[in-house]
Amino acid sequence: MNYDMALDTALNRLHDEGRYRTFIDIERRRGSYPNAIWHKPDGTEQEITVWCGNDYLGMGQNPKVLAAMHEALESTGAGSGGTRNISGTTIYHKMLEAELADLHGKEAALVFGSAYIANDATLSTLPALFPGLVIVSDSMNHASMIQGIRRAGCEKHIFKHNDMDDLRRILQSIEKGRPVLIAFESVYSMDGDIGPLSEICDLAEEFGALTYIDEVHAVGMYGPRGGGVSERDGIAHRIDIINGTLAKAYGVMGGYIAASAKMCDAVRSYASGFIFTTSMAPAIAAGAVASVRHLKEDGSLREAQQTNARILKMRLRAAGLPFVDHGTHIVPVFVGNPVHCKLVSDMLLERFSIYAQPINYPTVPRGTERLRFTPSPVHSSAQIDALVQAMEALWAHCALNRAEESA
């Protein structure tokens, strides 16, 4: 076989479909977020405004977070020294897990290298803990959940996105007495819609199922202390396993689950994705502790972020641009064509110094390609003005559909 030719074919296919992804070299500079420096291919630099970042609240620049990381780095050094079972458990990991358990009102938490790994490792391990397990998953669940469920190798069913009638139909079809897990999200990252958490919990209780929620795009962002939509809605106690990230609203990196002490102990003891990987660096854990604590005590960033999101959506609506508003902090503007989506993204960057990566298949379904804006508390009124004006100009220049035309 000609392996180089096979690689060329695979890459050319992405180019032909307009789905080839490129990295933009961005340098974040302390104290200047959401501004950054674009290191251009020609060797020059250009200051840009980041509009697609997942550091939703700017906590990656927070002085408390940085101070905690510096202190831990000077105290312990760079790495953790190994897996959690060998030499990689430190006081910082224990502090972080205690903070996360408290955040969600659970007995325990377990920290992973990322929320992707936490989803994959946990979901793929559960059938070993509950023989005969059936997993019922929302059709729009994240790739990490899909991967974990595939690796689980157990019986699975997919219910239509947020469709409780379809979920009930599937639960009724499962043999009584079998263990069942319902897997879903709170805030779905590409459309910004929210799952019907209470209704799912009602069905889980009716059919004796466990519940597993991915709160990755909600932790730090919703609820009185940032515990996510489940905290905001007062139902965290009804959910068995909560997955979250430290890499978005908390501005650091890593992922976790929060659950009962027995559940966390069992996953810790059985999940290969936990057992056989080096633990996060102590400085990262220390920064996450500081970030979680800060957002528990201070909700002003959450409030300011929601205000900016409402303002941006109001401005886009007035301009007639085709976006969807589910009342969350995620603002997707639909282009509907991968080539056009990449073109608009490139023009925003090159002409207007606005950075917003195109979102194409397989992240979203074909025909729903979009730009996904994530306004933060520190985006200024002038920056919102500049974004809306640039979008209006490009929509006219590229002859793209307005909201009323595409409705």
Stockholm file with secondary structure:
# STOCKHOLM 1.0

chainA/1-407         MNYDMALDTALNRLHDEGRYRTFIDIERRRGSYPNAIWHKPDGTEQEITVWCGNDYLGMGQNPKVLAAMHEALESTGAGSGGTRNISGTTIYHKMLEAELADLHGKEAALVFGSAYIANDATLSTLPALFPGLVIVSDSMNHASMIQGIRRAGCEKHIFKHNDMDDLRRILQSIEKGRPVLIAFESVYSMDGDIGPLSEICDLAEEFGALTYIDEVHAVGMYGPRGGGVSERDGIAHRIDIINGTLAKAYGVMGGYIAASAKMCDAVRSYASGFIFTTSMAPAIAAGAVASVRHLKEDGSLREAQQTNARILKMRLRAAGLPFVDHGTHIVPVFVGNPVHCKLVSDMLLERFSIYAQPINYPTVPRGTERLRFTPSPVHSSAQIDALVQAMEALWAHCALNRAEESA
#=GR chainA/1-407 SS CCHHHHHHHHHHHHHHTTCCCCCCCEEECTTCTTEEEEECTTSCEEEEEECSCSCTTCGGGCHHHHHHHHHHHHHHCSSCCSBTTTTCCCHHHHHHHHHHHHHHTCSEEEEESCHHHHHHHHHHHHHHHSTTCEEEEETTCCHHHHHHHHHHCSEEEEECTTCHHHHHHHHHHSCTTSCEEEEEESBCTTTCCBCCHHHHHHHHHHHTCEEEEECTTTTTTSSTTSCCHHHHTTCGGGCSEEEEESSSTTSSCCEEEEECHHHHHHHHHHCHHHHTSBCCCHHHHHHHHHHHHHHHHCCHHHHHHHHHHHHHHHHHHHTTCCBCCCSSSCEEEECCCHHHHHHHHHHHHHHHCEECCEECTTTSCTTCCEEEECCCTTCCHHHHHHHHHHHHHHHHHTTCCCHHHHC
#=GC SS_cons         CCHHHHHHHHHHHHHHTTCCCCCCCEEECTTCTTEEEEECTTSCEEEEEECSCSCTTCGGGCHHHHHHHHHHHHHHCSSCCSBTTTTCCCHHHHHHHHHHHHHHTCSEEEEESCHHHHHHHHHHHHHHHSTTCEEEEETTCCHHHHHHHHHHCSEEEEECTTCHHHHHHHHHHSCTTSCEEEEEESBCTTTCCBCCHHHHHHHHHHHTCEEEEECTTTTTTSSTTSCCHHHHTTCGGGCSEEEEESSSTTSSCCEEEEECHHHHHHHHHHCHHHHTSBCCCHHHHHHHHHHHHHHHHCCHHHHHHHHHHHHHHHHHHHTTCCBCCCSSSCEEEECCCHHHHHHHHHHHHHHHCEECCEECTTTSCTTCCEEEECCCTTCCHHHHHHHHHHHHHHHHHTTCCCHHHHC
//
